[in-house]
Every structure is written in structure tokens, then in C-alpha cells.
Amino acid sequence: MSARLRTHSAASRRPATLASAKVATPVLRTVGVIGAGRVGATLGAALVAAGHRVVAASGSSGASRARLALLLPTVPRRPAAEVARAATDLLLIAVPDDSLAGVVAGLAADGALRPGQVVAHTSGAHGLAVLEPASAAGARPLALHPAMTFAGTPDDLGRLPGISYGVTAPADLRPLAARLVADLGGVPEWIAEADRPLYHAALAHGANHLVTLVNEAADRLRDAGVGQPEKVLAPLLRAALENALRLGDDALTGPVSRGDAGTVRRHLARLAATAPESVESYLVLARRTADRAVAAGRLRPVDAAALLGVLDDYRSGVAA
Ligand SMILES: NC(=O)c1ccc[n+]([C@@H]2O[C@H](COP(=O)([O-])OP(=O)(O)OC[C@H]3O[C@@H](n4cnc5c(N)ncnc54)[C@H](OP(=O)(O)O)[C@@H]3O)[C@@H](O)[C@H]2O)c1
């Protein structure tokens, strides 16, 4: 365990109970943030709020400077290598996924990383492999992905309590990772290195494609003459989301769940005429919805046959 990792002073004063065993986990104190972007600036501010000392942060664009002024106003802005050298306990790297490998390799090549220092990144798609140059320098690698969407404003801080963090960590670093996540108000979800791409695909499929789906629905309502689509969609979509999270495939309603082929055919005909760009995604999602409904026992295969025929006809261009 690094000599730079200290125990909580409050913890050391408590009696030896289960609670004190928990708080006796070493805490990180001196932190640097490379990338004062949406995530870096927000997590940096949350670490400060939890009692850690953020000693430097990097970011050169106007947006990063503005976020630093807003969320980390007392933290000096420094070049990335200087941030790494100043971050004696924890270096948090929150740069775009595709820049991460180059940033880590560059810091290692500059000799900016040190043995015992925890080097963490916030990418969902990457695990520990991308931190290999840091590990080779003796640093301790940690993948710490907040399962949340960040805009880089103070509102983000209010959304941190209770969120999950997809954590990949060597076994000996797990207690410290759990402590760090707890300090951020979150809950660790341990993800195996090989499962990082699947973990991230699931979150992107759910959260990012949900945004596209909602905006597609709003656009088609506008096409149908609805002035404020969000007013129509908000209660319906909230209920659908809550039901899906609670009931899984049993939450499904609508024409696909009933095998109502005629309705689906009319949907596709009108979409093809009004918004052909929406037909492909409707077909793919209707097919996947039908398959899931059959597998879950919500739709009998015999009732699905006509519906699947309509979808196949559109796919092969027969009905288009
Ligand atoms: N945004 C989200 O909702 C979210 C949620 C969970 C996880 N993440 C993950 O968190 C990471 C950061 O995402 P973000 O949305 O915070 O990105 P962002 O807002 O675009 O910020 C990126 C930051 O990295 C800096 N940067 C870019 N390229 C760099 C390089 N080559 N060397 C050093 N610094 C560099 C930028 O500095 P400049 O100002 O100089 O450009 C900026 O401060 C990504 O891995 C992302 O997948 C994002």
C-alpha cells in the first residue's frame, strides 16, 4: 500500500466497530484532473466536496476554462504532465475515449507518472489495458466509469448521489476503488476487463438510443400536427420507462404485443409516405420487440406470424 495513502483522521478516532473497519480503508487525498471536461470538472468538484484536495487540472479550450471557473474555481490550470506530477495520490484522466491511450502513453513517456500513484480513467468502453503504460511505470490502474450523462454544469453534481460506477480494478485496489466511489456518493458495479465493451454498449444502447427514439417520436407527432409533442410524450414515456424497469418484457403493450399486423402495416405505409427515414428503425425495433414478446410468452408464435410477414415484406421491399 502506498505511503501516500492516508487513513481518515475521523476514522482513526472511532472505536473498532464494523463502521470503523469500513472507514479504515485508505483514502486518496491529493488529486489531479486531466481534462476539465463535462466529467472531469464535475467529478473533480465532487471529490473536493468529499474532502479530497484537487491540486491541478488541465484543459485549454474555452469550454474547459469556463467549467473550471464554475466548478473548480480555486484549482490551478496546468499542462497535463504537470497535473500528473502534482497528483501524488490520484490522477483522474477524463479525456475523450479515442485520446485516452495517447494521453496515458505520453504521460508515461514524459516520466510524469510515479509508482504507487492511482491512475484512473472515466471511459466506459476502456478497461485497464489502456492504462498499461501507467502500470509499467509502477502506477496502479483503475477504470471508473460513472453511469450517468454529464452536461458539465453544476446541475450534474445533484445527479451523482446513488448512481452506479462501472469499476474495473486489480483485486488489491478494490477496497480503495469502493471507498472512492462511496466518497462520490455512488455505488460500484464490478465489471470484468473483457466485459467492458459489452457493459458500455448496453448503456449507450439504452441511454443514447433512447434520446434518438424520443426525438423521432416527437418529430412524427409534429408531422401529425401536434404542437407540443413533449406534453403528449412525457407522461406516456415516463410510465413506459418505469414499467420496463420494474416489469421487464411484461411492460410491453401496443400493436406488436397483440400481433396486430393491420395496424403495423398502416404505421409503415404512413411512415414511408411522411418520414421514410424513420421506416428502417421502426422495422428493426418492431422485429426485436416481437422476438422478445414471443420469447417472454407475451405473444403466441401463431399470432406473431402475420405481423412478422408484414415486417419481412417491408424489409424485402415488397410493400414499400
Ligand atoms: N459526458 C458524459 O456524459 C460522460 C459520461 C460518462 C463517462 N464519460 C467519459 O468521460 C470521458 C470524458 O468525457 P467528457 O464528456 O467529459 O469529454 P469532454 O467534455 O469533451 O471533455 C474532454 C476533456 O479532455 C480534454 N482533452 C481532450 N483531448 C485531450 C488530449 N489529447 N490531452 C489532454 N486533454 C485532452 C479536453 O480539453 P480541452 O479543453 O483542451 O479540449 C476536455 O477538458 C470520456 O472517456 C467519456 O466516455 C462521459
Ligand as a Chemical Component Dictionary entry (heavy atoms), coordinates in Angstrom:
data_LIG
# 
_chem_comp.id                   LIG 
_chem_comp.type                 NON-POLYMER 
_chem_comp.pdbx_formal_charge   0 
_chem_comp.three_letter_code    LIG 
# 
loop_
_chem_comp_atom.comp_id 
_chem_comp_atom.atom_id 
_chem_comp_atom.alt_atom_id 
_chem_comp_atom.type_symbol 
_chem_comp_atom.charge 
_chem_comp_atom.model_Cartn_x 
_chem_comp_atom.model_Cartn_y 
_chem_comp_atom.model_Cartn_z 
_chem_comp_atom.pdbx_ordinal 
LIG N1  N1  N 0  -20.214 13.247 -20.917 1  
LIG C1  C1  C 0  -20.767 12.171 -20.402 2  
LIG O1  O1  O 0  -21.994 12.131 -20.249 3  
LIG C2  C2  C 0  -19.911 11.007 -19.950 4  
LIG C3  C3  C 0  -20.482 10.088 -19.040 5  
LIG C4  C4  C 0  -19.698 9.056  -18.536 6  
LIG C5  C5  C 0  -18.377 8.910  -18.974 7  
LIG N2  N2  N 1  -17.861 9.776  -19.906 8  
LIG C6  C6  C 0  -16.453 9.558  -20.329 9  
LIG O2  O2  O 0  -15.628 10.545 -19.701 10 
LIG C7  C7  C 0  -14.551 10.887 -20.593 11 
LIG C8  C8  C 0  -14.579 12.374 -20.844 12 
LIG O3  O3  O 0  -15.801 12.704 -21.469 13 
LIG P1  P1  P 0  -16.387 14.205 -21.431 14 
LIG O4  O4  O 0  -17.765 14.113 -21.951 15 
LIG O5  O5  O -1 -16.120 14.802 -20.107 16 
LIG O6  O6  O 0  -15.454 14.898 -22.535 17 
LIG P2  P2  P 0  -15.393 16.456 -22.884 18 
LIG O7  O7  O 0  -16.446 17.211 -22.220 19 
LIG O8  O8  O 0  -15.247 16.529 -24.365 20 
LIG O9  O9  O 0  -14.014 16.909 -22.215 21 
LIG C9  C9  C 0  -12.804 16.345 -22.618 22 
LIG C10 C10 C 0  -11.685 16.994 -21.838 23 
LIG O10 O10 O 0  -10.482 16.325 -22.216 24 
LIG C11 C11 C 0  -9.544  17.292 -22.677 25 
LIG N3  N3  N 0  -8.775  16.680 -23.755 26 
LIG C12 C12 C 0  -9.203  16.324 -24.987 27 
LIG N4  N4  N 0  -8.211  15.742 -25.679 28 
LIG C13 C13 C 0  -7.128  15.774 -24.869 29 
LIG C14 C14 C 0  -5.778  15.335 -25.013 30 
LIG N5  N5  N 0  -5.352  14.733 -26.144 31 
LIG N6  N6  N 0  -4.912  15.527 -23.990 32 
LIG C15 C15 C 0  -5.326  16.117 -22.823 33 
LIG N7  N7  N 0  -6.605  16.551 -22.632 34 
LIG C16 C16 C 0  -7.481  16.372 -23.642 35 
LIG C17 C17 C 0  -10.357 18.476 -23.134 36 
LIG O11 O11 O 0  -9.549  19.615 -23.013 37 
LIG P3  P3  P 0  -9.637  20.891 -23.994 38 
LIG O12 O12 O 0  -10.473 21.874 -23.272 39 
LIG O13 O13 O 0  -8.217  21.307 -24.097 40 
LIG O14 O14 O 0  -10.229 20.436 -25.295 41 
LIG C18 C18 C 0  -11.510 18.479 -22.140 42 
LIG O15 O15 O 0  -11.157 19.152 -20.962 43 
LIG C19 C19 C 0  -14.741 10.023 -21.854 44 
LIG O16 O16 O 0  -13.979 8.862  -21.708 45 
LIG C20 C20 C 0  -16.219 9.697  -21.820 46 
LIG O17 O17 O 0  -16.507 8.486  -22.478 47 
LIG C21 C21 C 0  -18.588 10.821 -20.392 48 
# 
loop_
_chem_comp_bond.comp_id 
_chem_comp_bond.atom_id_1 
_chem_comp_bond.atom_id_2 
_chem_comp_bond.value_order 
_chem_comp_bond.pdbx_ordinal 
LIG N1  C1  SING 1  
LIG C1  O1  DOUB 2  
LIG C1  C2  SING 3  
LIG C2  C3  SING 4  
LIG C2  C21 DOUB 5  
LIG C3  C4  DOUB 6  
LIG C4  C5  SING 7  
LIG C5  N2  DOUB 8  
LIG N2  C6  SING 9  
LIG N2  C21 SING 10 
LIG C6  O2  SING 11 
LIG C6  C20 SING 12 
LIG O2  C7  SING 13 
LIG C7  C8  SING 14 
LIG C7  C19 SING 15 
LIG C8  O3  SING 16 
LIG O3  P1  SING 17 
LIG P1  O4  DOUB 18 
LIG P1  O5  SING 19 
LIG P1  O6  SING 20 
LIG O6  P2  SING 21 
LIG P2  O7  DOUB 22 
LIG P2  O8  SING 23 
LIG P2  O9  SING 24 
LIG O9  C9  SING 25 
LIG C9  C10 SING 26 
LIG C10 O10 SING 27 
LIG C10 C18 SING 28 
LIG O10 C11 SING 29 
LIG C11 N3  SING 30 
LIG C11 C17 SING 31 
LIG N3  C12 SING 32 
LIG N3  C16 SING 33 
LIG C12 N4  DOUB 34 
LIG N4  C13 SING 35 
LIG C13 C14 SING 36 
LIG C13 C16 DOUB 37 
LIG C14 N5  SING 38 
LIG C14 N6  DOUB 39 
LIG N6  C15 SING 40 
LIG C15 N7  DOUB 41 
LIG N7  C16 SING 42 
LIG C17 O11 SING 43 
LIG C17 C18 SING 44 
LIG O11 P3  SING 45 
LIG P3  O12 DOUB 46 
LIG P3  O13 SING 47 
LIG P3  O14 SING 48 
LIG C18 O15 SING 49 
LIG C19 O16 SING 50 
LIG C19 C20 SING 51 
LIG C20 O17 SING 52 
# 
